[in-house]
Amino acid sequence: MASATTSKKMREEATCSICLNLMTEPMSISCGHSYCQACILSFLDNLLGIVPLREFYCPQCRAPFQRASLRPNKQLGGLIEAIREMDHEMSCEEHGEQLHLFCEEEGQLICWRCERTPRHKGHVTALLDEVRQGYKEKLQEAVTKLRQLEEECLNQRAFTANQIAEWNEKIKIKKQKIRSDFKNLQNFLQEEEKSYLWRLEDEREQTLRRLRDNEARLGQKSQELESHIRELEERCRGSAQKLLQDVKAALSRSQAVHLNTPEALSLEVHTVCNVPKLYFDVKKLLKGYQVPVTLDPDTAHRELILSEDKRQVTRGCPQDNLAASPRRFSASPCVLGHEGFTSGRRYFEVDVGEGTGWDVGVCVESVQRDARVLPTPQAGVWALRLCRKDGYMALTGPLTLLALREQPLVVGVFLDCEAGLVSFYNMTAGSHIFTFPKASFSEVLRPYLQVYPYSPLFLPTPDE
């Protein structure tokens, strides 16, 4: 709020020196002074009525000016309007007097006449300039507190924005995890579907073969019966001599014919696939087929060192004290599991840790051990490999490079002997890695490990 002195000075600047009132439609002349439009034009007309003039003199400073120099002063006009509004606002609505006093009790601006009314009797009042500074300081204190609250609000808003970003990021990660888990489950279900369909087809073929054998035997028996019937019917149609000749032998042959009841075959389908159970965790499903596996020291290459419990193998210096054996690998640093698999579904795990190289899988019992060959299905090996140069790969022919999103610390090997499938899983993430094309296993299959330097391998027990 402007002080009384400031307000007075503004009014003096906006007062017309001709009519001594606030200017109306102020006009400026070349010297810079301004007057009411009506006042300055009347002034000029009066002078022209006395003596015709081309040049006039400012009523205030006597500076010469011409009539053509008159210009509207819009800025001053705006200021005068503001002063008039301020005058209107600062006037007491009840008494029309200037509001120069402040009532402490009611916190209102009042005029000198308001102060004398019964309403303000006994109230503490003061001139505006006397209380202005005190309330200004209080307002500044209030502004300071509000700014502190504003800053706190901004901080909280920024914190909330960070929470929103963090929450969205968590949701994004969770979505990716859900998609990944369902993708893994879909891969697993596809492999399960193939396996179950293969089992069902195998069951169909076996039962159909037995039914067709029964059908063929019944066909033969039907032809035999038809032959005996024709013979007896021909005798009955012939002469007495033809009918009775060797009749007892014919009757004996017909009586010797028996119809054996075909093998009773159940038409119940034994291949059962409980699909709802497949929606459980892939890890839990695989664990249901897990078997304990230990390493066979008689197959271990001379550079391989087995732990006492035959579950861990590391690669070191050659051991010359090992007995020679045709079962031992002599060309590649490999070792086989002691257990052999011929039927059913089998699953085992290999803890590969953070090693930089390994081969993990299964192989046939007759795999070549005295020469270096690429361990592929053609050589009787179904395995995955990690090597420094090319990363993860499936040892197919040709090799299949694998782009894994997460490093597997534990590799799961799933074998379905009847379906001819070998699948690998990243048990760290519970995700499917690779399934070899369908094969036909005619030999015993055994766990197969190839060990690289500084990359020990460990076989966990099923309950670990």
C-alpha positions as CSV (number, residue, x, y, z in Angstrom):
1,M,0.0,0.0,0.0
2,A,1.3,3.4,-1.0
3,S,2.1,5.8,1.9
4,A,0.2,9.1,2.3
5,T,3.2,11.1,1.1
6,T,3.6,9.0,-2.0
7,S,-0.1,9.2,-2.7
8,K,0.0,12.9,-2.3
9,K,3.0,13.3,-4.7
10,M,1.3,11.1,-7.3
11,R,-1.9,13.2,-7.1
12,E,0.2,16.4,-7.5
13,E,1.8,15.0,-10.7
14,A,-1.6,14.0,-12.0
15,T,-3.2,17.4,-11.2
16,C,-4.0,19.8,-14.1
17,S,-2.4,23.2,-13.3
18,I,-5.2,24.9,-15.1
19,C,-8.3,23.4,-13.4
20,L,-6.4,22.1,-10.3
21,N,-8.2,18.8,-10.5
22,L,-7.1,15.3,-11.6
23,M,-6.6,15.5,-15.4
24,T,-9.2,14.2,-17.7
25,E,-8.0,12.9,-21.1
26,P,-4.5,14.4,-20.5
27,M,-2.7,16.0,-23.4
28,S,1.0,16.6,-23.5
29,I,2.8,19.5,-25.2
30,S,6.4,19.6,-26.6
31,C,7.9,20.8,-23.2
32,G,6.6,17.7,-21.5
33,H,3.9,19.2,-19.3
34,S,0.3,17.8,-19.5
35,Y,-3.1,19.2,-19.0
36,C,-6.7,18.2,-19.4
37,Q,-7.7,18.1,-23.0
38,A,-10.6,20.5,-22.4
39,C,-8.5,22.8,-20.3
40,I,-5.6,23.2,-22.8
41,L,-7.9,23.6,-25.8
42,S,-10.0,26.2,-24.0
43,F,-6.7,28.0,-23.0
44,L,-5.6,28.1,-26.7
45,D,-9.0,29.2,-27.9
46,N,-9.1,32.1,-25.4
47,L,-5.7,33.3,-26.6
48,L,-6.7,33.1,-30.2
49,G,-9.8,35.1,-29.4
50,I,-7.6,37.9,-28.3
51,V,-4.7,37.8,-30.7
52,P,-4.2,35.4,-33.6
53,L,-1.0,33.4,-32.7
54,R,1.0,30.7,-34.4
55,E,3.1,29.9,-31.3
56,F,1.9,29.6,-27.6
57,Y,3.7,29.4,-24.3
58,C,3.3,26.7,-21.6
59,P,1.1,27.9,-18.7
60,Q,3.7,26.4,-16.3
61,C,7.2,26.9,-17.7
62,R,6.5,29.4,-20.4
63,A,8.2,27.2,-23.0
64,P,7.0,27.9,-26.6
65,F,4.9,25.2,-28.3
66,Q,2.7,24.9,-31.3
67,R,-0.9,23.6,-31.4
68,A,0.2,20.7,-33.7
69,S,2.5,19.4,-30.9
70,L,-0.5,18.4,-28.7
71,R,-0.5,14.7,-28.1
72,P,-2.7,12.4,-25.9
73,N,-0.8,11.1,-22.9
74,K,-2.2,7.6,-22.6
75,Q,0.3,6.4,-19.9
76,L,-0.6,9.4,-17.7
77,G,-4.3,8.7,-18.4
78,G,-3.8,5.1,-17.2
79,L,-2.1,6.4,-14.0
80,I,-4.9,8.9,-13.3
81,E,-7.5,6.1,-13.6
82,A,-5.5,4.0,-11.2
83,I,-5.4,7.0,-8.7
84,R,-9.1,7.5,-9.0
85,E,-9.7,3.7,-8.4
86,M,-7.3,3.9,-5.4
87,D,-9.2,7.0,-4.1
88,H,-12.4,5.2,-4.4
89,E,-11.1,2.1,-2.7
90,M,-9.4,4.1,0.1
91,S,-12.5,6.0,0.9
92,C,-14.9,5.0,3.7
93,E,-18.0,3.6,2.1
94,E,-20.1,4.8,5.0
95,H,-18.7,8.3,5.5
96,G,-16.8,9.0,2.3
97,E,-13.7,10.1,4.3
98,Q,-10.2,8.9,3.6
99,L,-9.2,5.7,5.5
100,H,-6.1,6.9,7.4
101,L,-6.6,4.8,10.6
102,F,-6.3,1.1,11.4
103,C,-8.4,-0.6,14.1
104,E,-6.3,-3.3,15.9
105,E,-9.4,-5.1,17.4
106,E,-11.2,-5.6,14.1
107,G,-8.2,-5.5,11.8
108,Q,-9.8,-2.9,9.5
109,L,-9.1,0.4,7.9
110,I,-11.3,3.2,9.3
111,C,-11.8,6.9,8.9
112,W,-11.8,9.5,11.7
113,R,-15.6,9.5,11.8
114,C,-15.7,5.6,12.2
115,E,-13.3,6.0,15.2
116,R,-15.9,8.1,17.0
117,T,-18.8,5.6,16.4
118,P,-20.0,3.3,19.2
119,R,-18.8,0.4,17.2
120,H,-15.1,1.3,17.6
121,K,-15.4,2.9,21.0
122,G,-12.5,1.8,23.2
123,H,-10.7,0.2,20.3
124,V,-7.0,0.7,19.9
125,T,-6.4,2.7,16.6
126,A,-3.3,4.0,15.0
127,L,-2.2,5.9,11.9
128,L,-1.5,3.6,8.9
129,D,2.2,4.6,8.7
130,E,2.6,3.7,12.5
131,V,1.4,0.1,12.1
132,R,2.6,-0.5,8.5
133,Q,6.1,-1.7,9.3
134,G,5.0,-4.1,12.0
135,Y,2.4,-5.8,9.9
136,K,4.9,-5.8,6.9
137,E,7.3,-7.8,9.0
138,K,4.5,-10.2,10.1
139,L,3.6,-10.6,6.4
140,Q,7.2,-11.2,5.5
141,E,7.4,-13.9,8.2
142,A,4.2,-15.4,6.9
143,V,5.7,-15.4,3.3
144,T,8.9,-17.0,4.7
145,K,6.9,-19.8,6.3
146,L,4.8,-20.3,3.2
147,R,8.0,-20.4,1.0
148,Q,9.3,-23.1,3.4
149,L,6.1,-25.0,3.0
150,E,6.3,-24.5,-0.8
151,E,9.8,-25.9,-0.8
152,E,8.7,-28.8,1.3
153,C,5.8,-29.3,-1.1
154,L,8.2,-29.3,-4.1
155,N,10.5,-31.7,-2.4
156,Q,7.5,-34.0,-1.6
157,R,6.3,-33.7,-5.2
158,A,9.8,-34.6,-6.5
159,F,9.9,-37.5,-4.1
160,T,6.5,-38.6,-5.3
161,A,7.6,-38.3,-8.9
162,N,10.6,-40.5,-8.1
163,Q,8.3,-43.0,-6.5
164,I,6.1,-43.0,-9.6
165,A,9.2,-43.6,-11.8
166,E,10.4,-46.3,-9.4
167,W,7.0,-47.9,-9.3
168,N,6.7,-47.9,-13.1
169,E,10.2,-49.4,-13.4
170,K,9.3,-52.2,-11.0
171,I,6.1,-52.9,-12.9
172,K,8.1,-52.9,-16.1
173,I,10.6,-55.4,-14.6
174,K,7.7,-57.5,-13.2
175,K,6.0,-57.5,-16.6
176,Q,9.3,-58.7,-18.3
177,K,9.6,-61.4,-15.6
178,I,6.0,-62.6,-16.2
179,R,6.5,-62.6,-19.9
180,S,9.8,-64.5,-19.6
181,D,8.3,-67.0,-17.1
182,F,5.3,-67.6,-19.4
183,K,7.6,-68.0,-22.4
184,N,9.7,-70.5,-20.5
185,L,6.5,-72.3,-19.5
186,Q,5.3,-72.3,-23.1
187,N,8.6,-73.8,-24.2
188,F,8.3,-76.4,-21.5
189,L,4.7,-77.1,-22.4
190,Q,5.6,-77.5,-26.1
191,E,8.2,-80.1,-25.2
192,E,5.7,-81.8,-22.9
193,E,3.1,-81.8,-25.7
194,K,5.6,-83.4,-28.1
195,S,6.5,-86.0,-25.5
196,Y,2.9,-86.9,-24.6
197,L,1.8,-87.0,-28.3
198,W,4.7,-89.2,-29.1
199,R,3.8,-91.5,-26.2
200,L,0.1,-91.6,-27.3
201,E,1.1,-92.4,-30.9
202,D,3.5,-95.1,-29.7
203,E,0.6,-96.6,-27.6
204,R,-1.7,-96.4,-30.5
205,E,0.7,-98.3,-32.8
206,Q,1.4,-101.0,-30.3
207,T,-2.3,-101.7,-29.6
208,L,-3.2,-101.5,-33.3
209,R,-0.4,-104.0,-34.1
210,R,-1.9,-106.5,-31.6
211,L,-5.4,-105.9,-32.8
212,R,-4.4,-106.3,-36.4
213,D,-2.6,-109.6,-35.5
214,N,-5.9,-110.8,-34.0
215,E,-7.7,-109.6,-37.1
216,A,-5.3,-111.6,-39.4
217,R,-5.6,-114.8,-37.3
218,L,-9.4,-114.5,-37.3
219,G,-9.3,-114.0,-41.1
220,Q,-7.2,-117.2,-41.5
221,K,-9.6,-119.1,-39.2
222,S,-12.6,-117.8,-41.2
223,Q,-11.0,-119.2,-44.4
224,E,-10.4,-122.5,-42.7
225,L,-14.0,-122.8,-41.5
226,E,-15.3,-121.8,-45.0
227,S,-13.2,-124.6,-46.5
228,H,-14.7,-127.2,-44.1
229,I,-18.2,-126.0,-44.7
230,R,-17.8,-126.3,-48.4
231,E,-16.5,-129.8,-48.1
232,L,-19.4,-131.0,-45.9
233,E,-22.0,-129.3,-48.1
234,E,-20.6,-131.0,-51.2
235,R,-20.8,-134.4,-49.5
236,C,-24.5,-133.7,-48.6
237,R,-25.3,-132.9,-52.2
238,G,-23.6,-136.0,-53.7
239,S,-24.6,-139.6,-54.0
240,A,-24.8,-142.0,-51.1
241,Q,-21.5,-143.5,-52.2
242,K,-19.8,-140.1,-52.3
243,L,-21.4,-139.0,-49.0
244,L,-20.3,-142.0,-47.0
245,Q,-16.8,-142.4,-48.4
246,D,-14.4,-141.4,-45.6
247,V,-17.3,-139.8,-43.8
248,K,-15.9,-140.5,-40.4
249,A,-12.6,-138.8,-41.2
250,A,-14.5,-135.8,-42.6
251,L,-16.5,-135.6,-39.4
252,S,-13.4,-136.0,-37.3
253,R,-11.7,-133.1,-39.2
254,S,-14.7,-130.8,-38.7
255,Q,-15.0,-131.6,-35.1
256,A,-11.3,-130.9,-34.6
257,V,-11.8,-127.3,-35.7
258,H,-11.8,-124.9,-32.8
259,L,-12.1,-121.1,-32.6
260,N,-9.6,-119.7,-30.2
261,T,-10.8,-116.5,-28.5
262,P,-8.5,-113.6,-29.5
263,E,-6.3,-112.0,-26.9
264,A,-8.4,-109.7,-24.9
265,L,-7.0,-106.2,-25.3
266,S,-8.1,-103.3,-23.2
267,L,-9.1,-100.2,-25.2
268,E,-8.3,-97.9,-22.2
269,V,-5.8,-95.2,-23.1
270,H,-2.9,-95.5,-20.7
271,T,-1.1,-92.3,-21.7
272,V,-2.4,-89.8,-19.2
273,C,-1.6,-86.1,-19.4
274,N,-2.8,-84.0,-16.5
275,V,-2.5,-80.6,-18.2
276,P,-3.5,-78.5,-15.1
277,K,-0.5,-79.9,-13.2
278,L,1.8,-78.6,-15.9
279,Y,1.0,-75.0,-14.9
280,F,3.2,-75.4,-11.8
281,D,6.7,-74.0,-11.6
282,V,9.0,-75.5,-14.3
283,K,11.6,-76.1,-11.6
284,K,9.2,-78.1,-9.5
285,L,8.1,-80.2,-12.5
286,L,11.7,-81.1,-13.4
287,K,12.6,-81.9,-9.9
288,G,9.9,-84.6,-10.0
289,Y,12.1,-86.6,-12.4
290,Q,15.4,-85.8,-10.7
291,V,17.8,-88.7,-10.0
292,P,21.0,-88.8,-8.0
293,V,24.1,-88.8,-10.2
294,T,27.7,-89.5,-9.2
295,L,30.9,-89.6,-11.3
296,D,32.5,-92.8,-12.5
297,P,36.3,-92.5,-11.7
298,D,37.1,-95.4,-14.1
299,T,36.0,-93.1,-17.1
300,A,37.8,-89.9,-15.9
301,H,40.6,-88.5,-18.0
302,R,44.0,-88.4,-16.2
303,E,43.9,-84.6,-15.8
304,L,40.6,-84.8,-13.9
305,I,40.5,-84.9,-10.1
306,L,37.3,-86.2,-8.5
307,S,36.2,-85.4,-5.0
308,E,35.8,-88.1,-2.4
309,D,32.0,-88.2,-2.8
310,K,32.4,-88.4,-6.6
311,R,30.2,-85.3,-7.1
312,Q,32.8,-82.7,-7.9
313,V,35.5,-82.7,-10.7
314,T,38.3,-80.2,-11.4
315,R,41.0,-80.2,-14.0
316,G,44.6,-80.3,-12.9
317,C,47.9,-82.0,-13.7
318,P,48.0,-85.5,-15.2
319,Q,47.9,-88.3,-12.7
320,D,50.3,-91.1,-13.7
321,N,49.2,-93.5,-10.9
322,L,45.8,-94.2,-12.5
323,A,45.3,-97.7,-13.9
324,A,44.9,-98.0,-17.7
325,S,41.4,-98.9,-18.8
326,P,39.6,-98.9,-22.1
327,R,36.7,-97.2,-20.3
328,R,38.9,-94.1,-19.5
329,F,38.9,-91.0,-21.7
330,S,42.4,-90.6,-23.1
331,A,41.9,-87.9,-25.7
332,S,39.5,-85.3,-24.2
333,P,39.2,-84.3,-20.5
334,C,35.9,-85.9,-20.0
335,V,34.2,-88.1,-17.4
336,L,30.9,-90.0,-17.4
337,G,28.2,-90.4,-14.7
338,H,28.1,-93.7,-13.0
339,E,24.3,-94.0,-13.6
340,G,22.9,-95.3,-16.9
341,F,19.5,-94.5,-18.3
342,T,17.5,-96.8,-20.6
343,S,13.9,-95.9,-20.1
344,G,11.5,-93.3,-18.6
345,R,12.2,-89.7,-17.9
346,R,15.3,-88.7,-16.1
347,Y,16.6,-85.4,-14.9
348,F,19.9,-84.3,-13.3
349,E,21.6,-81.0,-12.6
350,V,25.2,-79.8,-13.0
351,D,26.4,-76.8,-11.0
352,V,28.7,-75.0,-13.5
353,G,29.2,-72.0,-11.3
354,E,30.9,-69.0,-13.0
355,G,33.2,-71.2,-15.0
356,T,34.4,-70.0,-18.4
357,G,34.2,-73.3,-20.2
358,W,32.3,-76.7,-19.9
359,D,30.4,-79.3,-21.9
360,V,27.4,-80.8,-20.1
361,G,24.9,-83.4,-21.4
362,V,24.5,-87.2,-22.0
363,C,26.1,-89.7,-24.3
364,V,25.8,-93.3,-25.3
365,E,27.8,-96.0,-23.4
366,S,29.9,-96.7,-26.5
367,V,31.0,-93.1,-27.1
368,Q,34.6,-92.9,-28.5
369,R,37.1,-92.2,-25.8
370,D,40.6,-92.6,-27.4
371,A,40.3,-90.0,-30.1
372,R,39.2,-86.3,-30.3
373,V,35.9,-86.0,-32.0
374,L,33.3,-83.2,-32.0
375,P,30.8,-84.4,-29.4
376,T,27.6,-84.2,-31.5
377,P,24.5,-86.5,-31.8
378,Q,26.3,-88.2,-34.8
379,A,29.0,-89.2,-32.3
380,G,26.5,-90.3,-29.7
381,V,26.7,-87.1,-27.6
382,W,23.9,-84.6,-26.8
383,A,25.5,-81.6,-25.0
384,L,25.7,-77.9,-24.4
385,R,29.0,-76.0,-24.4
386,L,30.4,-72.8,-23.0
387,C,33.6,-71.5,-24.4
388,R,35.5,-68.2,-24.1
389,K,35.4,-67.4,-27.8
390,D,31.9,-68.2,-29.0
391,G,29.9,-68.3,-25.7
392,Y,27.0,-70.7,-25.3
393,M,26.2,-73.3,-28.0
394,A,24.3,-76.5,-28.6
395,L,26.7,-79.2,-30.0
396,T,24.5,-80.0,-33.0
397,G,25.8,-80.6,-36.5
398,P,26.4,-77.8,-37.5
399,L,26.7,-76.0,-34.1
400,T,23.9,-73.9,-32.8
401,L,24.9,-70.6,-31.1
402,L,22.7,-69.7,-28.2
403,A,21.9,-66.1,-27.0
404,L,21.1,-66.5,-23.3
405,R,19.7,-63.5,-21.4
406,E,20.9,-64.8,-18.1
407,Q,24.1,-66.8,-17.2
408,P,23.1,-70.3,-16.0
409,L,24.9,-71.2,-12.8
410,V,23.1,-74.5,-12.7
411,V,22.3,-76.4,-15.9
412,G,19.4,-79.0,-15.8
413,V,19.5,-81.9,-18.2
414,F,16.1,-83.6,-18.9
415,L,16.0,-86.9,-20.8
416,D,12.9,-88.6,-22.2
417,C,14.2,-92.0,-23.3
418,E,11.0,-93.2,-25.0
419,A,10.3,-89.9,-26.8
420,G,14.0,-89.5,-27.8
421,L,14.3,-86.0,-26.4
422,V,17.2,-84.3,-24.6
423,S,16.4,-80.8,-23.2
424,F,18.5,-78.3,-21.2
425,Y,17.3,-75.7,-18.7
426,N,18.8,-72.7,-16.9
427,M,17.8,-73.6,-13.4
428,T,19.1,-70.2,-12.1
429,A,16.3,-68.5,-14.0
430,G,14.0,-71.5,-14.4
431,S,14.0,-71.1,-18.2
432,H,14.3,-73.5,-21.2
433,I,17.6,-73.3,-23.1
434,F,17.5,-75.9,-25.9
435,T,16.0,-79.2,-27.0
436,F,17.8,-81.4,-29.4
437,P,15.8,-82.8,-32.4
438,K,14.1,-86.1,-31.7
439,A,16.4,-89.1,-31.7
440,S,16.2,-92.9,-31.2
441,F,18.2,-94.2,-28.3
442,S,19.3,-97.8,-28.8
443,E,22.0,-97.8,-26.0
444,V,22.4,-96.9,-22.4
445,L,22.7,-93.2,-21.9
446,R,25.1,-91.7,-19.3
447,P,25.7,-88.2,-18.0
448,Y,28.6,-86.6,-19.9
449,L,30.9,-83.8,-18.7
450,Q,33.9,-82.2,-20.3
451,V,36.0,-80.1,-17.9
452,Y,38.0,-77.0,-18.7
453,P,40.8,-75.3,-16.7
454,Y,39.7,-73.3,-13.7
455,S,36.0,-74.3,-14.2
456,P,35.1,-77.1,-11.7
457,L,31.8,-78.9,-12.1
458,F,29.6,-80.1,-9.3
459,L,26.6,-82.6,-9.2
460,P,24.1,-81.5,-6.6
461,T,22.0,-84.2,-4.8
462,P,18.2,-84.1,-5.6
463,D,17.4,-82.5,-2.2
464,E,20.0,-79.7,-2.4
